[in-house]
Amino acid sequence: MPELPEVETIARRLSQGMEGSPSLVGQRVQAAQLFWERSLARPSVGAFERQIIGQTVLGVRRRGKFLIIDLNEAALLIHLRMSGDLRVEDARTPAGSHERARLTLESGTSLAFDDARKFGRIWLVNDAEEVVGGLGPEPLEASFTWEVLYEGLQRRKRQLKPLLLDQTFIAGLGNIYTDEALHLARLHPLALSNRVSAAQAEGLWRGIRTALEEGIRRNGASIDWVYRGGDFQNYFRVYKRTGEACYTCGTSIARLVIGQRSSHFCPVCQAREAS
């Protein structure tokens, strides 16, 4: 579930300190444990344990939905997927029932990776680009202009919702923020990308940035038992509001399934153009 704002919030908390625990930056890894080996995408378990022990954390950042912990001689990447969560706690705390990996740090704390559904993955690589090099542009960077978005839309002939969820097109968007951005832009989720006008593309660009920036400002959305701490869920315009009134026109929010993913939209504000 965690999307760009939630992962950005986690990255900032790990970098600056979270839940009363110190920042990860500058800390040395003293021990590593893997409780479910398939959480590790790369390298082998033995190589992971040998290579990460003794590494020092230089920084914590985000790329798309990936959390990147830069080490002095490697990069540790974590993708939380559907149910992943990270906790910083006293190293003496017993492992939880859904804990898949743990790094013990010199401060006496540990970084624990919980993942009830076991979809999350961990990589330890020499260069983070080995994993995230194929991602699309970061939607909040200055280089991602509405003109860049418009050109990308025109080069493809795809429905907007699946295209915006494609991490090689734009990095970091998921169901929540795509639905919110499309509503802000007054675009139907099934609209074809190559039929979006320049003015509509600029509106979509603004909608994407507005939704993501607001999500970050509110520390993300807490809509289930996985991610906690944010309150953007209290400000959704359409996501998970099926049957409720659109804040713009009063029409009931509708839901449809596109590629096995739910989409929420206003049938009036986001009317679909005739083919």
C-alpha positions as CSV (number, residue, x, y, z in Angstrom):
1,M,0.0,0.0,0.0
2,P,2.7,2.6,0.8
3,E,3.1,5.0,-2.1
4,L,5.5,7.9,-2.6
5,P,4.3,10.1,0.3
6,E,4.3,7.2,2.8
7,V,7.7,6.0,1.7
8,E,9.0,9.6,1.8
9,T,7.7,10.0,5.3
10,I,9.5,6.8,6.4
11,A,12.7,7.9,4.7
12,R,12.6,11.2,6.6
13,R,11.9,9.6,9.9
14,L,14.7,7.1,9.5
15,S,17.1,9.9,8.5
16,Q,16.1,12.3,11.2
17,G,15.1,9.8,13.9
18,M,11.7,8.2,14.6
19,E,9.6,7.2,17.5
20,G,12.1,8.5,20.0
21,S,15.0,6.5,18.4
22,P,18.1,8.1,16.9
23,S,18.7,8.7,13.2
24,L,20.1,5.8,11.3
25,V,22.7,8.1,9.7
26,G,26.2,7.4,11.0
27,Q,25.3,4.2,12.6
28,R,27.2,1.0,12.1
29,V,25.5,-2.4,11.4
30,Q,26.6,-4.9,14.1
31,A,24.4,-7.9,13.2
32,A,21.9,-9.0,10.6
33,Q,19.1,-11.6,10.8
34,L,16.8,-12.9,8.1
35,F,13.7,-14.7,9.4
36,W,12.2,-15.4,6.0
37,E,14.9,-15.8,3.4
38,R,12.6,-15.1,0.4
39,S,12.3,-11.5,1.5
40,L,15.9,-11.1,0.2
41,A,15.9,-10.5,-3.5
42,R,19.7,-10.1,-3.8
43,P,22.3,-11.4,-2.9
44,S,22.3,-14.8,-1.3
45,V,21.6,-15.0,2.5
46,G,25.2,-15.8,3.3
47,A,26.6,-13.0,1.2
48,F,24.0,-10.5,2.6
49,E,25.1,-11.3,6.2
50,R,28.8,-11.1,5.4
51,Q,28.6,-7.9,3.3
52,I,26.3,-5.8,5.5
53,I,27.9,-6.3,8.9
54,G,30.3,-3.5,9.6
55,Q,28.7,-1.1,7.1
56,T,27.9,2.4,8.2
57,V,24.8,4.3,7.1
58,L,25.6,7.4,5.1
59,G,22.1,8.5,4.3
60,V,18.4,7.5,3.8
61,R,16.4,8.5,0.7
62,R,13.6,7.5,-1.5
63,R,13.3,6.6,-5.2
64,G,9.8,6.0,-6.4
65,K,8.4,3.6,-3.8
66,F,11.8,2.2,-2.9
67,L,13.5,3.1,0.3
68,I,17.3,3.4,-0.2
69,I,19.7,3.2,2.7
70,D,23.1,4.3,1.4
71,L,26.0,2.5,3.1
72,N,29.7,3.2,2.9
73,E,30.3,0.3,0.5
74,A,26.9,-0.6,-0.8
75,A,23.2,0.3,-1.0
76,L,20.4,-1.4,0.9
77,L,17.0,-1.1,-0.9
78,I,13.6,-2.0,0.6
79,H,10.3,-2.2,-1.2
80,L,7.4,-2.4,1.2
81,R,4.9,-3.6,-1.4
82,M,1.4,-4.4,0.1
83,S,2.1,-4.9,3.8
84,G,5.7,-4.0,4.5
85,D,6.6,-1.8,7.5
86,L,9.7,-0.7,9.2
87,R,10.2,-0.3,12.9
88,V,13.1,1.1,14.9
89,E,13.1,-0.3,18.4
90,D,15.3,-1.5,21.3
91,A,17.5,-4.3,19.9
92,R,16.5,-6.5,22.9
93,T,12.8,-6.5,21.8
94,P,11.8,-10.0,20.7
95,A,11.1,-10.5,17.0
96,G,7.4,-10.1,16.1
97,S,5.4,-12.8,14.3
98,H,5.6,-11.0,11.0
99,E,9.2,-9.8,11.3
100,R,11.2,-10.9,8.2
101,A,14.5,-9.2,8.8
102,R,16.4,-7.2,11.4
103,L,19.5,-5.1,11.5
104,T,21.1,-4.5,14.9
105,L,22.8,-1.1,15.1
106,E,25.6,0.2,17.4
107,S,23.2,2.5,19.2
108,G,21.5,-0.5,20.8
109,T,18.5,-0.2,18.5
110,S,17.4,-2.4,15.6
111,L,15.7,-1.7,12.3
112,A,13.0,-4.4,11.9
113,F,11.2,-5.2,8.6
114,D,7.7,-6.5,9.2
115,D,5.7,-7.9,6.3
116,A,2.6,-9.9,7.0
117,R,1.8,-10.8,3.4
118,K,5.5,-11.5,2.5
119,F,5.4,-9.4,-0.7
120,G,8.1,-7.0,0.3
121,R,11.7,-7.3,-0.9
122,I,15.2,-6.4,0.2
123,W,18.3,-5.8,-2.1
124,L,21.9,-5.3,-1.1
125,V,23.8,-4.0,-4.2
126,N,26.9,-2.0,-5.0
127,D,24.9,0.7,-6.7
128,A,21.2,1.5,-6.2
129,E,20.8,2.1,-9.9
130,E,21.1,-1.7,-10.4
131,V,17.5,-1.9,-9.0
132,V,15.9,1.5,-9.6
133,G,17.6,2.5,-12.9
134,G,14.5,1.6,-14.9
135,L,12.1,3.8,-13.0
136,G,10.4,6.8,-14.6
137,P,10.9,10.4,-13.5
138,E,10.3,11.6,-10.0
139,P,7.1,13.6,-10.2
140,L,8.1,16.2,-7.6
141,E,11.5,17.0,-9.2
142,A,12.0,20.3,-11.0
143,S,12.9,18.5,-14.2
144,F,9.5,16.8,-14.4
145,T,7.6,19.6,-16.1
146,W,4.1,19.5,-17.5
147,E,5.7,19.6,-21.0
148,V,7.6,16.4,-20.1
149,L,4.4,14.8,-19.0
150,Y,2.5,15.9,-22.1
151,E,5.2,14.5,-24.4
152,G,5.1,11.2,-22.5
153,L,1.3,11.0,-22.8
154,Q,1.3,11.8,-26.5
155,R,3.9,9.0,-27.2
156,R,1.6,6.4,-25.8
157,K,-2.0,5.3,-26.4
158,R,-3.0,3.9,-23.1
159,Q,-5.7,4.4,-20.5
160,L,-4.7,7.1,-18.0
161,K,-5.1,5.1,-14.8
162,P,-2.9,2.1,-15.8
163,L,-0.3,4.3,-17.4
164,L,0.1,6.5,-14.3
165,L,0.5,3.3,-12.2
166,D,3.3,2.2,-14.5
167,Q,6.5,2.8,-12.5
168,T,8.5,3.2,-15.7
169,F,6.3,6.1,-16.8
170,I,6.3,8.0,-13.5
171,A,7.8,6.7,-10.3
172,G,5.9,6.6,-7.0
173,L,2.2,6.8,-7.9
174,G,-0.2,4.2,-6.7
175,N,-4.0,3.8,-6.5
176,I,-4.6,6.5,-3.9
177,Y,-2.7,9.4,-5.4
178,T,-3.5,8.5,-9.0
179,D,-7.2,8.7,-8.2
180,E,-6.8,11.9,-6.3
181,A,-4.7,13.5,-9.1
182,L,-7.1,12.5,-11.8
183,H,-10.0,14.1,-9.9
184,L,-8.1,17.3,-9.4
185,A,-7.4,17.3,-13.2
186,R,-11.0,16.4,-14.0
187,L,-9.9,13.5,-16.2
188,H,-11.6,10.1,-16.5
189,P,-9.4,7.1,-15.5
190,L,-10.2,5.4,-18.8
191,A,-9.3,8.5,-21.0
192,L,-6.7,7.7,-23.6
193,S,-3.3,9.3,-22.9
194,N,-2.7,10.4,-26.5
195,R,-6.0,12.3,-26.6
196,V,-5.1,14.5,-23.6
197,S,-4.6,18.1,-24.6
198,A,-1.7,20.3,-23.5
199,A,-4.0,22.2,-21.2
200,Q,-5.3,18.9,-19.7
201,A,-1.7,17.6,-19.3
202,E,-0.8,20.7,-17.4
203,G,-3.8,20.2,-15.1
204,L,-2.8,16.6,-14.6
205,W,0.7,17.6,-13.7
206,R,-0.6,20.1,-11.2
207,G,-3.0,17.4,-9.8
208,I,-0.2,14.9,-9.4
209,R,2.0,17.4,-7.6
210,T,-0.8,18.7,-5.4
211,A,-1.9,15.3,-4.3
212,L,1.6,14.1,-3.5
213,E,2.7,17.3,-1.8
214,E,-0.5,17.2,0.4
215,G,0.1,13.6,1.1
216,I,3.7,14.3,2.3
217,R,2.5,17.3,4.3
218,R,0.1,15.0,6.2
219,N,2.7,12.1,6.6
220,G,0.8,9.9,4.1
221,A,-2.5,8.1,4.5
222,S,-3.3,5.5,7.2
223,I,-6.1,3.4,5.8
224,D,-5.3,-0.1,7.2
225,W,-3.2,-1.8,9.8
226,V,0.0,-1.7,7.8
227,Y,1.0,2.0,7.5
228,R,0.2,4.2,10.5
229,G,0.8,7.8,11.5
230,G,-0.5,9.8,8.6
231,D,-3.9,11.5,8.3
232,F,-4.3,12.2,4.5
233,Q,-7.1,9.6,4.6
234,N,-9.2,12.3,6.2
235,Y,-8.8,14.5,3.1
236,F,-9.5,12.1,0.2
237,R,-11.5,13.7,-2.6
238,V,-12.5,10.4,-4.2
239,Y,-10.4,7.4,-3.1
240,K,-12.5,4.9,-1.0
241,R,-15.5,7.4,-1.1
242,T,-17.8,5.3,-3.3
243,G,-21.4,6.6,-3.0
244,E,-20.4,9.7,-1.1
245,A,-20.9,13.2,-2.5
246,C,-18.2,14.8,-4.7
247,Y,-16.9,17.9,-2.9
248,T,-17.0,19.8,-6.2
249,C,-20.4,19.0,-7.7
250,G,-22.3,16.8,-5.2
251,T,-22.5,13.8,-7.5
252,S,-22.0,10.4,-5.9
253,I,-18.5,9.1,-6.3
254,A,-18.4,6.0,-8.6
255,R,-16.0,3.0,-8.6
256,L,-14.9,0.8,-11.4
257,V,-12.3,-1.9,-11.8
258,I,-9.4,-1.3,-14.3
259,G,-6.9,-4.1,-14.6
260,Q,-8.0,-5.7,-11.3
261,R,-7.5,-2.3,-9.5
262,S,-10.2,-0.2,-8.1
263,S,-10.6,3.4,-9.4
264,H,-12.7,6.0,-7.8
265,F,-13.9,9.1,-9.7
266,C,-16.8,11.6,-10.1
267,P,-18.9,10.8,-13.2
268,V,-19.7,14.5,-13.7
269,C,-16.4,16.2,-12.9
270,Q,-14.5,13.5,-14.7
271,A,-16.9,12.7,-17.5
272,R,-15.5,10.4,-20.2
273,E,-15.3,11.9,-23.7
274,A,-16.9,10.1,-26.5
275,S,-14.6,7.9,-28.5
